Amino acid sequence: MVLYKQISADKLLIDDRRGRKVAKINHISTIGSLGVLLAAKKKGLITAVYPLLQQVENSDIYLSPQLITSVLEVAGEFPTPSTEL
């Protein structure tokens, strides 16, 4: 957060819920990893979010099924009942 302020960044990349709360208290604009993926798709830097979500899901990072569904819906990659991460 100190670096964010020092360089006058637009957003702080942070996924930690407690860290986001502290950032909000300090009026720091945040974006999470999934927000970065959505922004990258919107700008045409990636063609699909789903394969990258699969990679995250295969790591030690926990993503709730509701969050995954929401991100895929926002990305326009509507999950089907047979879609598994």
SEFI-270015 format. One record per atom (N, C-alpha, C): x, y, z; residue in three letters; residue number from 1. Coordinates in pm, whole numbers, plus 50000, padded with zeros to 5 digits. Each point is the difference from the previous one (the first is absolute). Example, Ala and Ser with C-alpha at 12.3 -4.5 7.8 and 13.67 -1.06 7.14 Angstrom:
BEGIN
51319, 49431, 50780, ALA, 1
49911, 50119, 50000, ALA, 1
50090, 50120, 50000, ALA, 1
49965, 50105, 49928, SER, 2
50082, 50119, 50006, SER, 2
49923, 50109, 50073, SER, 2
***
This chain:
BEGIN
50082, 49881, 50000, MET, 1
49918, 50119, 50000, MET, 1
50087, 50126, 50000, MET, 1
50114, 49987, 50062, VAL, 2
50092, 50113, 50000, VAL, 2
50047, 50029, 49857, VAL, 2
50036, 49895, 49928, LEU, 3
50045, 50018, 49862, LEU, 3
49888, 50058, 49914, LEU, 3
49877, 49954, 50021, TYR, 4
49884, 50054, 49927, TYR, 4
49995, 50152, 50015, TYR, 4
50017, 50046, 50123, LYS, 5
49995, 50145, 50026, LYS, 5
50123, 50071, 49944, LYS, 5
50117, 49937, 50013, GLN, 6
50124, 50063, 49953, GLN, 6
49998, 50024, 49849, GLN, 6
49946, 49905, 49926, ILE, 7
50003, 50015, 49854, ILE, 7
49867, 50053, 49945, ILE, 7
49908, 50032, 50088, SER, 8
49868, 50051, 49962, SER, 8
49931, 49908, 49899, SER, 8
49998, 49872, 50034, ALA, 9
49938, 49899, 49913, ALA, 9
49849, 50021, 49990, ALA, 9
49943, 49949, 49893, ASP, 10
49855, 50007, 49982, ASP, 10
49928, 49900, 50089, ASP, 10
50058, 49881, 50013, LYS, 11
49939, 49894, 50079, LYS, 11
50107, 49918, 50070, LYS, 11
49961, 49940, 50110, LEU, 12
50086, 49908, 50074, LEU, 12
49953, 49859, 49970, LEU, 12
50090, 49915, 49950, LEU, 13
49967, 49861, 49973, LEU, 13
50008, 49923, 50131, LEU, 13
49885, 49951, 50046, ILE, 14
49996, 49929, 50127, ILE, 14
49877, 49909, 50003, ILE, 14
50020, 49878, 50045, ASP, 15
49890, 49905, 50010, ASP, 15
49957, 49975, 50145, ASP, 15
50089, 50025, 50092, ASP, 16
49974, 49974, 50141, ASP, 16
49884, 50086, 50052, ASP, 16
49902, 49934, 50058, ARG, 17
49880, 50071, 50047, ARG, 17
50034, 50103, 50109, ARG, 17
50084, 49963, 50093, ARG, 18
50036, 50095, 50107, ARG, 18
50078, 50117, 49943, ARG, 18
50088, 49972, 49905, GLY, 19
50077, 50107, 49937, GLY, 19
49911, 50096, 49924, GLY, 19
49897, 49947, 49936, ARG, 20
49905, 50086, 49927, ARG, 20
49926, 50092, 50097, ARG, 20
49966, 49948, 50117, LYS, 21
49931, 50083, 50099, LYS, 21
50089, 50115, 50045, LYS, 21
50126, 49969, 50024, VAL, 22
50095, 50104, 50040, VAL, 22
50017, 50103, 49888, VAL, 22
50007, 49950, 49877, ALA, 23
50012, 50092, 49886, ALA, 23
49879, 50090, 49990, ALA, 23
49882, 49944, 50020, LYS, 24
49878, 50080, 49992, LYS, 24
49999, 50109, 50106, LYS, 24
50040, 49966, 50120, ILE, 25
50008, 50098, 50109, ILE, 25
50094, 50114, 49962, ILE, 25
50107, 49966, 49927, ASN, 26
50100, 50100, 49958, ASN, 26
49970, 50061, 49864, ASN, 26
49878, 49978, 49950, HIS, 27
49956, 50058, 49873, HIS, 27
50091, 49959, 49884, HIS, 27
50037, 49872, 49999, ILE, 28
50084, 49946, 49894, ILE, 28
49913, 49914, 49910, ILE, 28
50002, 50031, 49871, SER, 29
49924, 49923, 49902, SER, 29
50071, 49866, 49975, SER, 29
49924, 49891, 50004, THR, 30
50059, 49868, 49985, THR, 30
49943, 49926, 49880, THR, 30
50074, 49899, 49958, ILE, 31
49955, 49904, 49900, ILE, 31
50061, 49866, 50037, ILE, 31
49923, 49895, 49983, GLY, 32
50050, 49865, 50028, GLY, 32
50048, 49932, 49873, GLY, 32
50055, 49882, 50017, SER, 33
50051, 49924, 49886, SER, 33
49892, 49972, 49897, SER, 33
49881, 49966, 50047, LEU, 34
49893, 49970, 49906, LEU, 34
49953, 50125, 49929, LEU, 34
50006, 50113, 50067, GLY, 35
49969, 50128, 49936, GLY, 35
50099, 50032, 49890, GLY, 35
50125, 49964, 50022, VAL, 36
50103, 50021, 49897, VAL, 36
49969, 49912, 49879, VAL, 36
49960, 49875, 50024, LEU, 37
49964, 49912, 49888, LEU, 37
49883, 50056, 49920, LEU, 37
49899, 50050, 50070, LEU, 38
49885, 50057, 49931, LEU, 38
50039, 50124, 49920, LEU, 38
50084, 50083, 50057, ALA, 39
50047, 50120, 49929, ALA, 39
50083, 49962, 49877, ALA, 39
50082, 49897, 50014, ALA, 40
50082, 49954, 49887, ALA, 40
49913, 49948, 49886, ALA, 40
49893, 49928, 50034, LYS, 41
49910, 49952, 49895, LYS, 41
49929, 50116, 49934, LYS, 41
49954, 50094, 50080, LYS, 42
49928, 50116, 49945, LYS, 42
50088, 50078, 49903, LYS, 42
50130, 50008, 50029, LYS, 43
50092, 50075, 49912, LYS, 43
50054, 49915, 49886, LYS, 43
49958, 49873, 49994, GLY, 44
50044, 49912, 49892, GLY, 44
50139, 49942, 50019, GLY, 44
50053, 50010, 50121, LEU, 45
50134, 49946, 50026, LEU, 45
49998, 49848, 50017, LEU, 45
49885, 49947, 50040, ILE, 46
49979, 49855, 50007, ILE, 46
49865, 49972, 49934, ILE, 46
49985, 49879, 49949, THR, 47
49874, 49967, 49933, THR, 47
49899, 49934, 50093, THR, 47
50048, 49936, 50107, ALA, 48
49909, 49930, 50091, ALA, 48
50055, 50001, 50142, ALA, 48
49910, 50013, 50094, VAL, 49
50034, 49998, 50142, VAL, 49
50002, 49858, 50054, VAL, 49
49912, 49915, 49947, TYR, 50
49981, 49865, 50053, TYR, 50
50129, 49919, 50014, TYR, 50
50086, 49992, 49896, PRO, 51
50122, 49920, 50015, PRO, 51
50092, 50053, 50111, PRO, 51
50002, 50129, 50018, LEU, 52
50083, 50058, 50105, LEU, 52
49940, 49974, 50138, LEU, 52
49868, 50002, 50008, LEU, 53
49933, 49964, 50126, LEU, 53
50031, 49855, 50036, LEU, 53
50008, 49914, 49900, GLN, 54
50035, 49860, 50025, GLN, 54
50140, 49989, 50061, GLN, 54
50092, 50079, 49949, GLN, 55
50136, 49998, 50055, GLN, 55
50002, 50046, 50145, GLN, 55
49924, 50106, 50029, VAL, 56
49993, 50049, 50138, VAL, 56
49937, 49893, 50088, VAL, 56
49893, 49936, 49951, GLU, 57
49930, 49898, 50076, GLU, 57
50091, 49881, 50030, GLU, 57
50094, 49972, 49911, ASN, 58
50093, 49888, 50020, ASN, 58
50117, 50036, 50092, ASN, 58
50005, 50123, 50044, SER, 59
50105, 50044, 50092, SER, 59
49948, 49990, 50144, SER, 59
50072, 50057, 50092, ASP, 60
49960, 49999, 50141, ASP, 60
49900, 50112, 50033, ASP, 60
49962, 50078, 49901, ILE, 61
49909, 50113, 50024, ILE, 61
49857, 49949, 49995, ILE, 61
49921, 50036, 50101, TYR, 62
49860, 49958, 50006, TYR, 62
49911, 50106, 49936, TYR, 62
49915, 49956, 49911, LEU, 63
49897, 50085, 49939, LEU, 63
49867, 49931, 50023, LEU, 63
49905, 50071, 50057, SER, 64
49869, 49939, 50024, SER, 64
49930, 49974, 49867, SER, 64
49917, 49897, 49996, PRO, 65
49925, 49972, 49877, PRO, 65
49914, 50119, 49956, PRO, 65
49945, 50072, 50096, GLN, 66
49918, 50118, 49967, GLN, 66
50085, 50107, 49933, GLN, 66
50121, 50021, 50049, LEU, 67
50089, 50101, 49942, LEU, 67
50038, 49960, 49857, LEU, 67
50032, 49875, 49980, ILE, 68
50036, 49951, 49867, ILE, 68
49885, 50022, 49903, ILE, 68
49879, 49963, 50042, THR, 69
49882, 50019, 49916, THR, 69
49979, 50146, 49966, THR, 69
50014, 50086, 50100, SER, 70
49983, 50144, 49978, SER, 70
50101, 50055, 49900, SER, 70
50124, 49961, 50016, VAL, 71
50107, 50049, 49911, VAL, 71
49975, 49952, 49857, VAL, 71
49961, 49874, 49985, LEU, 72
49973, 49947, 49866, LEU, 72
49880, 50070, 49937, LEU, 72
49900, 50031, 50078, GLU, 73
49884, 50072, 49948, GLU, 73
50038, 50141, 49954, GLU, 73
50078, 50070, 50082, VAL, 74
50045, 50135, 49962, VAL, 74
50085, 49993, 49874, VAL, 74
50080, 49894, 49987, ALA, 75
50087, 49985, 49883, ALA, 75
49923, 49956, 49876, ALA, 75
49871, 49968, 50018, GLY, 76
49922, 49952, 49887, GLY, 76
50031, 49856, 49966, GLY, 76
50054, 49928, 50095, GLU, 77
50034, 49858, 49982, GLU, 77
49912, 49920, 50096, GLU, 77
49872, 49998, 49970, PHE, 78
49903, 49941, 50091, PHE, 78
50030, 49853, 50025, PHE, 78
50014, 49964, 50126, PRO, 79
50029, 49860, 50032, PRO, 79
49879, 49912, 49974, PRO, 79
50026, 49878, 49958, THR, 80
49894, 49903, 49981, THR, 80
50008, 49900, 50113, THR, 80
49892, 49927, 50027, PRO, 81
50004, 49901, 50109, PRO, 81
50112, 49898, 49985, PRO, 81
50044, 49972, 49877, SER, 82
50107, 49904, 49980, SER, 82
50139, 50061, 50012, SER, 82
50006, 50134, 50011, THR, 83
50128, 50069, 50011, THR, 83
50056, 49981, 50141, THR, 83
50119, 49942, 50007, GLU, 84
50066, 49983, 50129, GLU, 84
50135, 50064, 49993, GLU, 84
50037, 50066, 50108, LEU, 85
50136, 50057, 50008, LEU, 85
50090, 49904, 50068, LEU, 85
***
